[in-house]
Every structure is written in C-alpha cells, then in structure tokens.
Amino acid sequence: AQTVTQSQPEMSVQEAETVTLSCTYDTSESDYYLFWYKQPPSRQMILVIRQEAYKQQNATENRFSVNFQKAAKSFSLKISDSQLGDAAMYFCAYRGRGETSGSRLTFGEGTQLTVNP
Amino acid sequence: ETGVTQTPRHLVMGMTNKKSLKCEQHLGHNAMYWYKQSAKKPLELMFVYNFKEQTENNSVPSRFSPECPNSSHLFLHLHTLQPEDSALYLCASSRWTSGSSYEQYFGPGTRLTVT
C-alpha cells in the first residue's frame, strides 16, 4: 500500500520569504502522480501543483515549485515570495495510474503553514 | 469556487437521527468521491463512484450509505451515527477515462457534529 508522510506538522515563514515543505512517499508503482493541495481556514481544498512521475522536469506554477526526487521518493514544495494568503494547511497526495489504484488519492497528515507579516 | 458544491455546510445531529449530505458538481465530471477528514488525521477515502457505479468502498461502516443517482449528484445518507463520526466530510469529482483518472476537485465540505 502507498503511504505519504509529511514530517513537519507546522512551519512558519516571513512574508516575502521562501519556505519549503517536505513530503516523502512509499510505493511499488513506477508510474504515478503527486500533488500538493492547500486547505485554507475556509476548508476548501485547492489543488496547488501536480507532478507526473515519468516527467523528470520539476513542475512550476507561478510562485510554487516542487523538487521531485523519484529515487529518494521525495516531493517537496517550495513557496517563493510568501504572501499572507498562502497561510493554510498543505497536504501532499499520491495517486497511482493503475486501474485499481488510479482513483485513490492517498494524503499525508498535512503541514500547517503560518505566514508572518 | 471549484465547481463542486456541498450542502449543508454545517450539521448537528443526534445519534438516533437520519440525515443526508448532498454534493453536486458542475464540471461535467463522471467520477465522484466521499472523503472523511478528522482532526489530526489524513483525509480518508470513503467511497468512489464512476459513471454512477460504486467502484470503491473503503471498509466504511454501514451507518454511512452513499447514493449516486447520476454523474452530477452524490449523497451520503447517515443513520445511527456515533460521536466519533464527527468530522469534515468532503466531496470531490474528477474526469475518469478507461484506466485513468484526473485531478480531483473538492467541495467546501460539511462539518458534521454528532451529539
């Protein structure tokens, strides 16, 4: 079974600075997707960025980028120029591509990010 | 606004009550999901429906009964719940073609409290 681990329950960053959130996962599949979701106090789960395992290039979405290390099974999220609106719980998630695993999103425990003005 | 709506947003019910949660998606997706989010725990997948057919039941107790009348609507019928069932219940939807599903879009959730 796949597992996703976020070892940082809480992180904080100063506004305009950069922060990196860590995520590791375990899987026996060779092809899969990885995601970062953001859940602000409104509780709306919002997709931030996704990475396809067969792509070596790290995904980037504006101020958000990932460092995907397939061999190490590591998938960290970097937030540049942090803004107050980035404050939220961030979840790392895994999804396989197989017929039986392709529907299941496996989430980590989450990292609560605080942005200090 | 992700195109997935959930009602009610908050629900308080007694252990002997029967209530239903509703989810509706306006994205043209064909797969829908129920998740449970409890404090200090990762999101737990409960049910998956693909083209109205239930394709996954993640060992959920029978006091939770899902219903998917069409690809746009998903219900979770609740009866004789326990206090430990208090949680945020999230609905999601996605495209799903043969052998592959796509990004899941989440609704705002229903905060359920069982007294």
Interface residues (C-beta under 8 A of the other chain):
Chain A: V4 F35 Y37 S42 R43 Q44 M45 I46 L47 R50 F91 R95 R97 G98 E99 G102 S103 R104 L105 T106 F107 G108 E109 G110
Chain B: T2 A31 Y33 K40 K41 P42 L43 L45 V48 N50 T55 E56 L88 L90 A92 W96 G99 S100 S101 E103 Q104 Y105 F106 G107 P108 G109 R111
